[in-house]
Amino acid sequence: MKIYFFPFLILMALSTACSTRKATVSKSAAKAPQPSTKPIKTIIGNTLVNKYSADDYIERFKAIAIKEMNSYGIPASITLAQGLLESGNGNSSLARDANNHFGIKCTPEWKGKTILKDDDQIDDCFRVYTSPEESFRDHSEFLKRKRYAPLFELNKDDYRGWAAGLKEAGYATNPRYADLLITLVDRYDLSKYDRKEGFVEKIKREDKVLTEIVQNIPEEKKLEPAKAPVEMKIYEVKQGDTMFTIAKRFSITVDELKILNDLGNSDVKLGQLLLVSK
């Protein structure tokens, strides 16, 4: 006697097995942990503070960097790289205490709050912002000066041109500033946040920004010569250096040095570059 329902039963069994597997996969995927952008809590002195990693910082501020890029043409990758470098991933005391992520100092036209911190001189005056987002916006406004005007004629996805141009215009005193920015852009793939623009779009954006720069020139002449926002204090590890000796040399704690450079331990390598400004 022939049995004809075996193939049907086999198909039913396979279908049930596949459904069960899909359900298992879906259930497993639903339970998969998502990457957290919440900062790690750490203690500096007697104060409990947030410790942001570079990835935390990028996730937190990529949207505002893209918004500023679309408004003014500054590559989002450059804005993020400058913020990472100059604020130590948002962990510097200036970023924590003043929401100042780009080390922009006080100028005569600044009417907001201020804070004093040692930099080029003892008790240098820095701007205080109500939020980090306000710092990002002021960073764009700060760049709308005559000496930075040629940069706004670059494509808004030309991060290499912007890095070189900022150094050429004297934005920072460190001779390797452009290389440091490009290294950060490449390391964290920040260029993926940059956007190309069409010819007409570029012309309109250039016209808007360059017109605003021209309007600012008379006011600039009344003010002190524009200074670099902050002197980048970056130290290259020498033979015999330890985290403790480097921290002591620059009057900061080992914990602060680790936070500024997103380091998980106290190991340093010969030739390693460390941000040592607070």
C-alpha positions as CSV (number, residue, x, y, z in Angstrom):
1,M,0.0,0.0,0.0
2,K,1.4,3.4,-1.0
3,I,1.5,6.3,1.4
4,Y,1.1,9.7,-0.3
5,F,1.0,12.1,2.6
6,F,4.7,11.9,3.6
7,P,5.9,14.7,1.4
8,F,3.1,16.9,2.8
9,L,4.1,16.1,6.3
10,I,7.7,16.8,5.6
11,L,6.8,20.2,4.1
12,M,4.7,20.9,7.1
13,A,7.5,20.0,9.5
14,L,10.0,22.2,7.6
15,S,7.6,25.1,7.6
16,T,7.1,24.8,11.3
17,A,10.9,24.6,11.9
18,C,11.5,27.7,9.9
19,S,8.7,29.6,11.7
20,T,10.2,28.5,15.0
21,R,13.7,29.6,13.9
22,K,12.4,33.0,12.7
23,A,10.6,33.6,16.0
24,T,13.7,32.6,17.9
25,V,15.9,35.0,15.8
26,S,13.4,37.8,16.2
27,K,13.2,37.2,19.9
28,S,16.9,37.1,20.2
29,A,17.3,40.3,18.1
30,A,14.8,42.1,20.2
31,K,16.8,41.3,23.3
32,A,20.1,42.3,21.7
33,P,21.7,45.1,23.7
34,Q,21.9,48.5,21.9
35,P,25.0,50.6,22.1
36,S,24.7,53.1,24.9
37,T,25.5,56.8,24.5
38,K,25.2,57.5,28.2
39,P,28.4,58.7,29.7
40,I,30.4,56.8,32.3
41,K,30.4,58.5,35.7
42,T,33.8,59.1,37.2
43,I,35.2,61.2,40.1
44,I,37.5,64.1,39.6
45,G,38.7,65.5,43.0
46,N,35.5,65.2,45.1
47,T,33.1,65.8,42.2
48,L,31.2,63.1,40.2
49,V,31.3,64.0,36.5
50,N,30.4,62.5,33.2
51,K,33.1,60.8,31.2
52,Y,32.3,60.8,27.5
53,S,34.1,58.6,24.9
54,A,34.7,59.9,21.4
55,D,31.8,57.8,20.1
56,D,29.5,59.3,22.8
57,Y,30.5,62.8,21.8
58,I,30.0,62.2,18.1
59,E,26.5,60.6,18.6
60,R,25.6,63.5,20.9
61,F,26.6,66.3,18.6
62,K,26.5,65.1,15.1
63,A,23.1,66.6,14.4
64,I,24.1,70.1,15.4
65,A,27.3,69.8,13.4
66,I,25.3,68.8,10.3
67,K,22.8,71.7,10.9
68,E,25.7,74.2,11.1
69,M,27.2,72.7,7.9
70,N,24.0,73.1,6.0
71,S,23.7,76.8,7.2
72,Y,27.3,77.9,6.7
73,G,29.2,75.3,4.7
74,I,31.6,74.2,7.5
75,P,32.1,70.5,7.1
76,A,30.3,68.6,9.9
77,S,33.4,66.4,10.1
78,I,35.6,69.4,10.8
79,T,33.3,70.8,13.5
80,L,33.1,67.4,15.2
81,A,36.9,66.9,15.0
82,Q,37.6,70.4,16.5
83,G,35.1,69.7,19.3
84,L,36.7,66.3,20.0
85,L,40.2,67.7,20.1
86,E,39.6,71.0,21.9
87,S,37.2,69.7,24.5
88,G,38.8,66.3,25.1
89,N,35.6,64.6,23.9
90,G,33.6,67.1,26.0
91,N,35.4,66.2,29.2
92,S,37.6,69.2,29.6
93,S,36.9,71.5,32.6
94,L,36.0,74.3,30.1
95,A,33.4,72.1,28.4
96,R,32.0,70.9,31.8
97,D,32.0,74.3,33.6
98,A,31.2,76.6,30.7
99,N,29.7,74.5,27.9
100,N,32.6,75.9,25.8
101,H,33.6,73.2,23.4
102,F,35.9,75.2,21.2
103,G,37.9,77.2,23.7
104,I,36.6,80.5,22.4
105,K,37.9,83.4,24.5
106,C,36.2,86.6,25.5
107,T,36.2,89.5,23.0
108,P,35.0,93.1,23.6
109,E,31.7,92.4,21.8
110,W,30.9,89.4,24.0
111,K,28.0,90.3,26.4
112,G,27.4,86.9,27.9
113,K,28.8,85.3,31.0
114,T,32.5,84.6,31.3
115,I,34.9,82.3,33.2
116,L,38.6,82.7,34.0
117,K,41.0,79.8,33.3
118,D,44.8,79.7,32.9
119,D,45.8,79.3,29.2
120,D,48.2,81.6,27.3
121,Q,48.1,83.8,30.5
122,I,46.9,83.3,34.0
123,D,43.2,83.9,34.3
124,D,42.4,84.1,30.6
125,C,38.8,85.0,29.9
126,F,36.6,82.5,28.2
127,R,33.0,82.6,27.0
128,V,30.3,80.7,29.0
129,Y,27.4,79.3,27.1
130,T,24.0,78.1,28.3
131,S,24.3,74.8,26.4
132,P,26.8,73.0,24.2
133,E,24.6,73.7,21.2
134,E,25.0,77.4,21.8
135,S,28.8,76.8,21.7
136,F,28.5,75.0,18.4
137,R,26.5,77.9,16.9
138,D,29.0,80.5,18.3
139,H,31.8,78.5,16.7
140,S,30.2,79.1,13.3
141,E,29.7,82.8,14.0
142,F,33.3,83.1,15.2
143,L,34.5,81.8,11.9
144,K,32.6,84.4,9.9
145,R,35.7,86.7,9.9
146,K,37.7,88.1,7.1
147,R,40.7,85.9,7.6
148,Y,38.5,82.7,7.3
149,A,36.6,84.0,4.3
150,P,38.4,81.9,1.7
151,L,37.4,78.7,3.6
152,F,33.7,79.3,2.8
153,E,34.5,79.1,-0.9
154,L,35.6,75.5,-0.5
155,N,33.1,72.7,-0.9
156,K,31.3,71.8,2.3
157,D,32.6,68.2,2.1
158,D,36.3,69.3,1.6
159,Y,37.5,68.5,5.2
160,R,41.1,68.4,4.2
161,G,41.0,71.8,2.6
162,W,39.2,73.2,5.7
163,A,41.8,71.6,8.1
164,A,44.7,73.1,6.1
165,G,42.9,76.5,5.8
166,L,42.2,76.7,9.5
167,K,45.8,76.2,10.3
168,E,46.9,78.6,7.6
169,A,44.6,81.3,8.9
170,G,46.0,80.9,12.4
171,Y,43.0,79.3,14.1
172,A,45.4,77.3,16.5
173,T,49.0,77.6,17.3
174,N,49.9,74.0,17.2
175,P,51.9,73.3,14.0
176,R,50.3,69.9,13.6
177,Y,46.7,71.2,14.0
178,A,45.6,70.3,10.5
179,D,47.1,66.8,10.7
180,L,45.4,66.2,14.1
181,L,42.0,67.2,12.7
182,I,42.4,65.0,9.6
183,T,43.5,62.1,11.8
184,L,40.4,62.4,13.9
185,V,38.1,62.6,10.8
186,D,39.7,59.5,9.4
187,R,39.8,57.6,12.6
188,Y,36.1,58.0,13.4
189,D,34.9,58.2,9.8
190,L,33.4,61.6,10.4
191,S,33.3,62.5,6.7
192,K,30.2,60.3,6.4
193,Y,28.3,63.2,8.0
194,D,29.5,65.7,5.3
195,R,27.2,66.5,2.4
196,K,27.9,67.4,-1.2
197,E,26.2,70.5,-2.6
198,G,25.2,71.4,-6.2
199,F,26.6,74.3,-8.0
200,V,23.6,76.6,-7.5
201,E,23.3,75.6,-3.9
202,K,27.0,76.4,-3.3
203,I,26.7,79.8,-5.0
204,K,23.7,80.8,-2.8
205,R,25.4,79.6,0.4
206,E,28.7,81.4,-0.5
207,D,26.8,84.6,-1.3
208,K,25.0,84.5,2.0
209,V,28.0,83.8,4.2
210,L,30.5,86.1,2.4
211,T,27.9,88.9,2.6
212,E,27.7,88.5,6.4
213,I,31.5,88.4,6.6
214,V,31.8,91.7,4.7
215,Q,29.2,93.2,7.0
216,N,31.2,92.1,10.0
217,I,34.5,93.7,8.8
218,P,33.8,97.2,10.2
219,E,33.0,95.8,13.6
220,E,36.2,93.6,13.5
221,K,38.3,96.7,13.0
222,K,37.0,98.2,16.2
223,L,38.0,95.1,18.2
224,E,41.3,93.7,19.2
225,P,42.9,91.5,16.5
226,A,41.2,88.2,16.4
227,K,43.1,85.6,18.4
228,A,43.1,81.9,18.0
229,P,40.4,80.5,20.2
230,V,42.8,78.6,22.4
231,E,46.4,77.5,22.3
232,M,46.4,73.8,21.7
233,K,48.5,72.2,24.4
234,I,49.5,68.8,23.0
235,Y,52.4,66.8,24.4
236,E,54.4,64.1,22.6
237,V,55.4,61.3,25.0
238,K,59.1,61.1,25.5
239,Q,61.4,58.2,26.7
240,G,60.9,57.7,30.5
241,D,57.5,59.6,30.6
242,T,54.7,58.2,32.7
243,M,51.1,59.3,33.0
244,F,52.0,60.7,36.5
245,T,55.0,62.7,35.4
246,I,53.1,64.2,32.4
247,A,50.1,65.1,34.6
248,K,52.4,66.7,37.1
249,R,54.3,68.7,34.4
250,F,51.0,70.3,33.2
251,S,49.4,70.7,36.6
252,I,46.5,68.4,36.0
253,T,45.6,65.1,37.7
254,V,46.1,61.7,36.1
255,D,42.3,61.2,36.0
256,E,41.9,64.5,34.1
257,L,44.7,63.4,31.7
258,K,43.0,60.1,31.1
259,I,39.6,61.7,30.6
260,L,41.0,64.3,28.2
261,N,42.5,61.6,26.0
262,D,39.8,58.9,26.4
263,L,42.3,56.5,28.0
264,G,41.1,53.4,29.8
265,N,44.4,52.8,31.6
266,S,47.6,54.6,32.6
267,D,49.8,53.2,29.8
268,V,51.5,55.6,27.5
269,K,53.6,54.9,24.4
270,L,56.7,56.6,23.0
271,G,55.6,59.2,20.5
272,Q,52.0,59.2,21.6
273,L,50.2,62.6,21.4
274,L,48.3,63.6,24.4
275,L,46.0,66.6,24.9
276,V,47.2,68.3,28.1
277,S,45.2,71.5,28.2
278,K,42.2,71.6,30.5
